Amino acid sequence: MAVGALFAAVLLGILSSYKYYFPPEFSSGFLYGREGYFFSAYAIAFYGHILAAPLALIIGGLLGNGTSRRKLWHWQRRLGMAYAALVLLFVAPGGLLMAFKAYGGPSAKLAFILLATLTWFTTFAGWLAARHGRWKQHSQWMLQSYILMCSAILLRLLAAACRGLDTGTDTAVLYTAIAWASWVPSLFLFEVSIWRKHHLGRANSLKVPASRRGKVEFAEH
């Protein structure tokens, strides 16, 4: 409940900044100093990204929550397709183009380029797994996709925490660190949990007596 409330609060904070984007104000917020290249492909990428990302975050949250997923079971396939379409067509491609103009220097740009690329790849892999009925793989890929999507939330939480601490660190250096910290640790921990689950499952299967192992394997198929 607390995590959901925090998620909603940050998302509302993101949406509240949209007043600076319609029309674009280059004197404050994210668009500060971007008027030199904004009215180009960047504007298309930017608006596609900021309009699609909140919807994808909400849909992904609904599909990831067991209670809401059960209530919306008859909409699950359509919501999943909507999530994939939003990420594959707008969120990830827009984020990738925007990454090349990211604040913070080459390292921050690389962080956002990898983030956008991995978000697109994991979403596509999840969609492809569903197409072939590989539901376990589908679930794992889409969880990775949503973890990467939630970097937008974590990025703002980390930025707010750093502002509150006021460490005196150079702004560009701090932003670069946050750009990496918003998704690398989360994705790493998820991968470790998947590896550990697979490793433990394999270890447990080896403990089954040889006389029973064939029966167990047959039952699983």
C-alpha positions in Angstrom: 0.0 0.0 0.0 2.8 2.4 1.0 4.7 1.6 -2.2 1.6 2.2 -4.3 1.0 5.5 -2.6 4.6 6.6 -3.2 4.4 5.5 -6.8 1.2 7.5 -7.3 2.6 10.6 -5.6 5.7 10.6 -7.9 3.6 9.9 -11.0 1.4 12.9 -10.1 4.5 15.0 -9.6 5.7 14.0 -13.1 2.3 14.9 -14.6 2.2 18.2 -12.8 5.4 19.3 -14.6 3.5 18.9 -18.0 2.2 22.4 -17.6 5.7 23.5 -18.8 5.4 21.4 -21.9 2.1 22.6 -23.4 3.3 25.0 -24.9 7.0 24.3 -24.2 8.7 26.7 -21.7 12.5 26.7 -22.1 13.2 28.9 -19.1 12.4 26.2 -16.5 12.2 22.5 -15.8 13.3 19.7 -18.1 13.2 21.8 -21.2 15.6 24.5 -19.9 18.0 25.4 -22.6 16.7 23.0 -25.2 15.1 25.5 -27.6 18.0 25.3 -30.0 17.1 21.8 -31.1 13.7 21.1 -29.7 11.6 21.9 -32.8 12.9 18.9 -34.8 12.6 15.1 -34.4 13.4 15.7 -30.7 9.9 17.3 -30.2 8.2 14.2 -31.7 10.3 11.9 -29.6 9.7 14.0 -26.5 5.9 14.3 -26.7 5.5 10.6 -27.7 7.6 9.6 -24.7 5.9 11.8 -22.1 2.4 11.0 -23.2 2.9 7.2 -23.5 5.1 6.6 -20.5 2.6 7.4 -17.7 0.0 5.2 -19.4 2.4 2.4 -19.7 3.4 2.7 -16.1 -0.2 2.6 -15.0 -1.1 -0.4 -17.2 2.0 -2.2 -16.1 1.2 -1.6 -12.5 -2.3 -3.0 -12.9 -1.0 -6.1 -14.6 1.7 -6.6 -12.0 -0.7 -6.4 -9.1 -2.3 -9.7 -8.3 -5.6 -8.2 -7.1 -6.2 -5.9 -10.0 -5.0 -8.5 -12.5 -7.7 -10.9 -11.2 -10.4 -8.3 -11.4 -9.3 -7.3 -15.0 -8.6 -10.8 -16.2 -10.9 -10.4 -19.2 -8.9 -7.3 -20.2 -5.5 -8.7 -19.4 -4.6 -9.6 -23.0 -5.7 -6.2 -24.4 -3.9 -4.3 -21.6 -0.8 -6.3 -22.2 -0.9 -5.5 -25.9 -1.5 -1.8 -25.1 1.5 -1.8 -22.7 3.8 -3.4 -25.3 2.6 -1.1 -28.1 3.2 2.0 -25.9 6.7 1.0 -24.9 7.8 -0.4 -28.3 6.4 2.5 -30.4 6.7 5.5 -28.2 8.4 5.2 -24.8 11.6 3.4 -25.7 12.2 5.0 -29.2 11.5 8.4 -27.8 13.7 7.8 -24.8 16.5 6.6 -27.1 16.5 9.7 -29.2 16.3 12.0 -26.2 19.2 10.2 -24.5 21.6 11.6 -27.0 20.8 15.1 -25.6 20.8 14.1 -22.0 22.3 16.3 -19.4 25.3 15.1 -17.5 27.8 14.2 -20.3 28.7 11.0 -22.1 28.3 8.7 -19.2 24.7 9.9 -18.5 23.9 9.7 -22.2 25.2 6.1 -22.2 23.1 5.2 -19.2 19.9 6.4 -20.9 20.8 4.9 -24.3 21.3 1.5 -22.6 18.1 2.0 -20.6 16.0 2.8 -23.7 17.6 -0.1 -25.7 17.0 -2.7 -22.9 13.5 -1.5 -22.3 12.6 -2.0 -25.9 14.4 -5.4 -26.1 12.9 -6.9 -23.0 9.4 -5.7 -24.0 9.8 -7.1 -27.5 11.1 -10.4 -26.1 8.2 -10.6 -23.7 5.7 -10.0 -26.5 7.4 -12.6 -28.7 7.3 -15.1 -25.9 3.6 -14.6 -25.4 3.1 -15.0 -29.2 4.6 -18.5 -28.9 2.9 -19.4 -25.7 6.0 -19.4 -23.5 4.3 -17.8 -20.5 7.0 -18.2 -17.9 9.5 -16.5 -20.2 6.9 -13.9 -21.0 6.4 -13.1 -17.4 10.1 -12.8 -16.7 10.8 -10.5 -19.7 7.8 -8.3 -18.9 8.9 -8.0 -15.3 12.3 -6.8 -16.5 10.6 -4.4 -18.9 8.5 -2.9 -16.1 11.5 -2.7 -13.7 13.3 -0.6 -16.4 10.1 1.5 -16.9 10.0 2.2 -13.2 13.5 3.8 -13.4 11.5 7.1 -14.2 10.0 6.9 -10.7 13.2 5.9 -9.0 15.2 8.6 -10.8 13.0 11.3 -9.3 13.0 9.8 -5.9 16.8 9.7 -5.9 17.0 13.2 -7.3 14.7 14.4 -4.5 16.8 12.6 -1.9 20.0 14.1 -3.1 18.5 17.6 -3.1 17.5 17.0 0.5 20.9 15.9 1.5 22.6 18.7 -0.3 26.0 16.9 -0.5 27.6 19.7 -2.5 28.6 17.3 -5.3 28.8 18.7 -8.8 25.3 18.6 -10.4 26.4 16.9 -13.6 28.3 14.2 -11.7 25.4 13.6 -9.3 22.9 13.4 -12.2 25.1 10.9 -14.0 25.3 8.7 -10.8 21.5 8.9 -10.5 21.0 8.0 -14.2 22.8 4.7 -13.6 21.5 4.1 -10.1 17.8 4.4 -11.3 17.9 1.1 -13.1 21.2 -0.9 -12.9 20.9 -2.1 -9.2 17.2 -3.0 -9.7 17.8 -5.0 -12.8 20.8 -6.7 -11.3 18.9 -7.8 -8.2 16.1 -9.1 -10.4 18.5 -11.2 -12.4 20.2 -12.5 -9.3 16.7 -13.5 -7.9 15.9 -15.4 -11.2 19.3 -17.1 -11.2 18.9 -18.1 -7.5 15.4 -19.4 -8.1 16.6 -21.5 -11.0 19.7 -22.7 -9.1 17.7 -23.7 -6.1 15.0 -25.4 -8.2 17.7 -27.4 -10.0 19.4 -28.3 -6.7 16.1 -29.5 -5.3 15.4 -31.6 -8.4 18.8 -33.4 -7.9 17.8 -34.4 -4.4 14.9 -36.4 -5.7 15.9 -40.2 -5.7 16.7 -41.5 -9.1 13.8 -44.0 -8.9 11.3 -41.2 -8.5 13.0 -38.6 -10.8 11.5 -40.1 -14.0 8.0 -40.1 -12.5 8.4 -36.4 -11.4 9.8 -35.3 -14.8 6.9 -37.2 -16.5 4.4 -35.5 -14.2 5.8 -32.1 -14.9 5.4 -32.6 -18.7 
